[in-house]
Amino acid sequence: MEGLSERQYAARVGLSRGAIQKAKAAGRLVLHADGSIDADASDARRAETTDPSKNRKPPKPKRKPVPEAAVSAVGDTLKEQGLAAPATGGGTTFLQAKTANEVLKAQERRIRLQKLKGELIDRARALALVFRLARQERDVWVNWPARVAALMAADLSASCSEALGQEIVVEPAAMQKALETHVRSQLDDLAEIQPDLR
């Protein structure tokens, strides 16, 4: 019967070749006539002669705790794509995390490509532009009563005088006040929807 070499036996028992050579020199291994190692007999002899307190157990792999935010981000990404998300508190499998990572990479590449093609605009710039346009429109509406009140009062006076057969005078100041009240109420309604426009 043929035995194992030092290298083969070291791989079998999970020790270094140097440790096997020391055990061989100390007579803690059983050898065949050709110098090869009798694995089963050597295992038994090593178990008898080895001090149990000096037995090394392989260290458990250290795992870093995964932040809950990362796990929920993986779940959110998978849900957005219609894939099965991990159960709450059940942990995320490597495959789920890898899938979520690949989905995010694809989304990032798509966004980058859309920017290069000019299909996307900068959000902050767009918000600033819309805000500026809304302010300008609001200012135009606020100033509108002062510009048209006199014209409307004169027009209204003329049309009322013709209809009733008597002269009626509508004061431009009263017309402006009525128009401003109307415009302000409309702007207040708009401000409830978009508070930044005040």
Secondary structure as UniProt FT lines:
FT   HELIX           6..13
FT   HELIX           17..25
FT   TURN            26..27
FT   TURN            33..34
FT   HELIX           39..49
FT   HELIX           52..54
FT   HELIX           68..80
FT   TURN            81..82
FT   TURN            88..90
FT   HELIX           94..117
FT   HELIX           123..164
FT   HELIX           172..193
FT   HELIX           195..197
//
